[in-house]
Amino acid sequence: MPTATPTPGKTLISPSDHMLILIDFQSQMAFATKSIDTTQLRNNAALVSHAAKSFGVPTILTTVAEKSFSGPMFDEIVEAFDHQPMLDRTSMNTWEDAAVIDQVNRIGKERIVFAGLWTSVCIVGPVASAIDQGFDAYFIADACGDISAEAHERAVQRMIQLGAKPMTSLQYLLELQRDWARTETYDSTTGIARKLGGAYGLGVTYAKTMFGASEGGHG
């Protein structure tokens, strides 16, 4: 019989145990993305970006053919990371770009969280490659998109079969926080949720405004 302890599971992410790689959130890629509404996609990308920035998660931002074809990274991401330089590539598979891999090795985290466009190409490629080289891969499914729902879902299934773990954007934020008693990030986390967390964020705003409620308190 195992003994229960008040400690988190090893597969749960924390701010210090992973890096985030955001891939090809660019105009040309977004135009053909049909598996998720573009407004929702931008919102989710912003939520993930602000969460990572708030918790100090080391993040790689990479584009493909930014100047010649695909256009700039979404403003929501650029602004969240204070105009951090992009690593521009020619390869569809981010993992085949030497500059990106140099940054992966410099950061030195075994666990990597991925998000970007398109799921079936720009996310499957590096996820499959990272897993093959011994990394622990996660992907934020609702901060990815593809040319059809079919393309996105088959890509998601393929990555899960390879051993990657799917997440959602709000889950990413709340898993980084994980305990409302962590007061140093409480205001930032609830602020991000209120702005970008959809109906959940509205609920937080309502509770705070009407009742002065706080998630950190016990009943």
KARARA-V380219 format. One record per residue. PSI is psi in whole degrees, 0 to 359 (NA if undefined). OMEGA is omega in radians with two decimals (NA if undefined). NEAR is the number of other C-alpha atoms within 8 Angstrom. Layout:
[[PSI,OMEGA,NEAR] [PSI,OMEGA,NEAR]]
This chain:
[[121,3.13,2] [157,3.08,3] [124,-3.14,4] [141,3.06,4] [152,-3.13,4] [62,-3.11,4] [149,-3.10,4] [152,3.05,5] [149,-3.06,5] [338,-3.13,5] [350,3.06,4] [138,-3.12,7] [154,3.03,9] [164,-3.08,8] [331,-3.02,10] [357,-2.99,6] [10,-3.10,9] [167,2.94,14] [159,3.11,13] [135,3.06,12] [117,3.11,12] [125,-2.88,12] [120,2.88,14] [39,2.95,13] [76,-3.01,12] [159,-3.03,14] [308,-3.06,11] [323,3.12,9] [323,-3.10,12] [327,-3.11,10] [322,-3.07,6] [0,-3.13,8] [119,-3.07,14] [352,-3.07,10] [346,3.13,11] [144,3.09,11] [138,-3.06,7] [322,3.12,8] [317,3.11,6] [320,3.10,8] [313,3.14,13] [320,3.11,10] [314,-3.11,9] [321,3.08,13] [320,3.10,12] [318,-3.14,12] [313,3.13,15] [315,-3.10,13] [313,-3.14,12] [325,3.09,12] [312,-3.13,13] [318,3.13,14] [317,-3.12,10] [321,-3.08,10] [4,3.09,9] [31,3.12,8] [125,3.08,12] [129,-2.97,9] [136,3.03,9] [128,3.08,12] [124,-3.07,11] [143,3.14,14] [168,3.05,15] [128,3.10,11] [50,-3.04,11] [313,-3.04,12] [330,-2.99,7] [342,-3.03,6] [307,-2.87,7] [342,3.12,12] [177,-3.05,11] [162,3.03,9] [151,3.12,12] [138,3.12,10] [323,-3.11,6] [324,-3.14,10] [314,-3.13,12] [314,-3.10,11] [322,3.14,8] [324,-3.10,11] [22,3.04,10] [43,3.07,6] [38,3.02,7] [138,-3.12,7] [144,3.06,5] [148,2.99,8] [108,-3.09,10] [140,-3.03,9] [168,2.89,11] [337,-3.07,7] [139,3.03,8] [324,3.11,9] [108,-3.13,11] [325,-3.06,13] [345,3.12,11] [6,3.12,8] [122,-3.04,11] [322,-3.12,7] [321,3.10,7] [314,-3.12,12] [325,3.04,10] [319,3.13,8] [321,3.07,9] [314,-3.12,9] [326,3.11,8] [317,3.13,6] [317,2.99,8] [41,3.08,6] [133,3.14,10] [332,-3.10,9] [130,-3.11,11] [133,3.05,13] [130,-3.08,12] [149,2.94,14] [151,3.11,13] [191,-3.12,14] [145,-0.34,17] [155,-3.09,15] [316,-2.99,15] [343,-3.09,13] [297,-2.98,10] [344,3.08,15] [315,3.10,15] [317,-3.09,12] [302,-3.13,13] [327,3.09,12] [311,3.13,13] [320,-3.11,10] [318,3.14,9] [315,3.12,12] [319,-3.13,13] [333,-3.13,7] [11,2.99,6] [9,3.12,7] [157,3.11,10] [109,-2.97,10] [136,3.01,14] [157,3.02,13] [146,-3.10,11] [99,-2.90,14] [322,-3.11,12] [8,2.93,11] [23,3.00,13] [160,3.11,12] [162,-3.09,16] [180,-3.03,16] [347,3.06,11] [162,3.06,9] [323,3.11,10] [312,-3.12,7] [317,3.14,11] [312,-3.06,15] [321,3.10,8] [324,3.11,9] [317,3.10,11] [314,3.13,12] [318,-3.12,8] [317,-3.13,9] [322,3.08,13] [319,3.10,10] [329,3.11,7] [346,3.11,8] [4,3.11,8] [152,-3.10,13] [124,3.12,9] [147,3.06,10] [174,2.94,11] [167,-3.05,10] [315,3.12,14] [323,3.07,11] [320,3.13,8] [311,3.13,12] [311,-3.04,13] [332,3.08,9] [329,3.05,10] [321,3.12,11] [300,3.00,11] [339,3.10,6] [119,-3.11,6] [347,3.09,9] [353,3.06,6] [84,-2.95,8] [335,-3.09,7] [336,3.12,5] [3,-3.09,10] [309,-3.08,11] [321,3.13,8] [315,-3.11,8] [313,3.13,13] [328,3.08,10] [317,3.08,8] [317,3.13,12] [318,-3.12,14] [325,-3.10,13] [322,-2.96,8] [0,-3.02,11] [20,3.05,12] [222,-3.09,9] [325,3.09,6] [316,3.12,9] [322,3.07,13] [321,3.13,10] [320,3.09,8] [314,3.13,11] [315,-3.14,9] [311,-3.09,9] [319,-3.13,11] [320,-3.08,10] [316,-3.03,8] [325,-3.00,7] [357,-3.07,7] [29,-3.05,7] [155,3.13,8] [131,-3.13,7] [341,-3.10,6] [349,-3.10,7] [158,3.07,5] [149,3.14,4] [NA,NA,2]]
